[in-house]
Amino acid sequence: MAKDHEARLTAPLTAAQRDEPARLPTLLARGSGLDTEAHRDSAARRRRPGGPPVARKQRAEGVTKANSQV
């Protein structure tokens, strides 16, 4: 459903224009010497059942957002 919505929303744009919002922060990060691949595995971790490993560990230990200092 989200992909259909995005396709309708960005239909008037060219492929280059659709890529522009993601490209600019990458250029800024590179210009500042930041690692643009630092979060490359984040999407894969979010897709795992139960969430990221840290979240699973915190739930197992009874830690919640309200009482953690993340």
C-alpha positions in Angstrom: 0.0 0.0 0.0 2.9 2.4 0.8 4.6 1.7 -2.5 1.3 2.5 -4.4 0.9 5.7 -2.4 4.5 6.8 -3.1 4.1 6.0 -6.8 1.0 8.2 -7.1 2.6 11.0 -5.0 5.8 11.0 -7.1 4.3 10.4 -10.5 4.9 13.9 -11.8 8.6 13.6 -11.0 11.4 12.2 -13.2 13.5 9.4 -11.8 16.3 11.9 -11.1 14.0 14.2 -9.2 12.7 11.2 -7.1 16.3 10.3 -6.2 17.2 13.9 -5.3 16.0 14.0 -1.6 18.1 10.9 -0.7 21.1 12.2 -2.7 21.6 15.5 -1.0 22.1 14.3 2.6 24.5 11.7 1.3 26.6 14.4 -0.4 26.5 16.5 2.8 27.6 13.4 4.9 30.5 12.6 2.5 31.5 16.3 2.5 31.7 16.1 6.3 33.7 12.9 6.3 30.9 10.8 7.7 30.5 7.1 7.0 27.5 7.0 4.6 27.3 3.2 5.0 27.0 3.3 8.8 23.4 2.2 8.9 23.4 -0.1 5.8 22.2 -3.1 7.9 19.4 -1.2 9.8 16.7 -2.2 7.3 17.6 -5.9 7.6 17.5 -5.7 11.4 14.1 -4.1 11.4 12.7 -6.8 9.2 13.7 -9.6 11.6 10.9 -11.0 13.7 10.9 -9.4 17.2 12.7 -6.3 16.1 16.4 -5.4 16.4 18.5 -7.6 18.8 18.8 -4.8 21.4 15.0 -4.4 21.5 14.5 -8.1 22.0 17.1 -8.2 24.8 15.6 -5.1 26.5 12.1 -6.7 26.3 13.5 -9.9 27.8 15.0 -7.9 30.6 11.8 -6.0 31.2 13.3 -2.6 30.0 10.8 -0.3 28.3 11.3 3.1 26.7 9.8 4.8 29.7 12.5 3.5 32.0 15.5 3.2 29.6 17.9 6.0 28.9 18.5 5.2 25.2 
